Amino acid sequence: MERTAVDVHFDSVHLFLDMSEGPAAQFPLDWFPVLQAATAAEREHFAISLDHEQIFWPEIDEDVNVPALLSYRPESAGR
C-alpha cells in the first residue's frame, strides 16, 4: 500500500504530515509562507482530498500537493 497523508499538524517551525504508514513527514514551515503567517485556528481548518493527494486550507486559500511535497529534495538537504 502506498503511504498517504491522513492528518496535518504543526509546531512553531514545522509542518508535519501524518502518514498512513510509517513516521510523519516533517517540513520547514518557512517553505509555506501563507501557512507560516496563518493563525493556529486557520492552520487547523483543513481538508484532505479523497485521493489524499491535496491538502486544502479554505480560509486562507492555500493548498499543498502531497506527492510533490514528498518527492521534493532540496539541494541544501543534509548541510
N, C-alpha and C positions, 0 to 999 in steps of 0.2 A: 504494500500500500504506500502511496506517495504521501509524504509529510504535507500537511495542510495547516494553515493558520486557524486557530479555534478561539483565540482571545488576544487582547492587547492590553498592556499596562505600561506605566511609566514610573521612573524615579526622576530625580531632579536633572539628570543628564542623559538618560537613555530611553529609547522606545524598545519594549520587549514584545516579541511575537511569541505567544504560547502556541506550540505546535502539537499536532495530533500524535506525533511520535517523537520521542527524543526531547532534548532540552529546549528551552526557549531560545529564540534567536534575538540577539541584542544589537542595537544600532545607536550611534550617537544622535541625540535629539537635535543637535545643531545641523544635521542633514535635512531637517524638516522645519524650516523657519516658521511656517504657519502654525504647526503644532507646538513649536517651542514658545511662540507668543500667545498661544491659547491658554485659557484658564483650565484648571483641573476639571471643572464641570464640563467644559466644551470637549476636552480630550476623552472624557468618559462616555460621551454620547456618540457612539459609532455603530456601524453595521458592517457585517462581513457578508459578502455576496454568497449566493447559494453554491457557487463553484469554488469558493474560498480563495479566489484569485484577486479580489479587490477588497480594500477596507475603506469605508466612507465615513467622513465626519461632516454631516449635512449642515450643521450650524455655521461651520467655518469654511465650507466649500473646499474641502481637502480630500484627496483620495490617494491611496498607495497601491501600486501593483505588486502583489506579494511575490510572484515568481521572479520578476525583475529585481526586486529588492534582495531576495535570497541568492540570486546569481551574481550580484554586484560584488566585485573585488577591487577596492581602490588600490591604486599603485603604491600608496603610502602605508598600506597594511603591513604590520609587523615591525614598523620602525620604532 
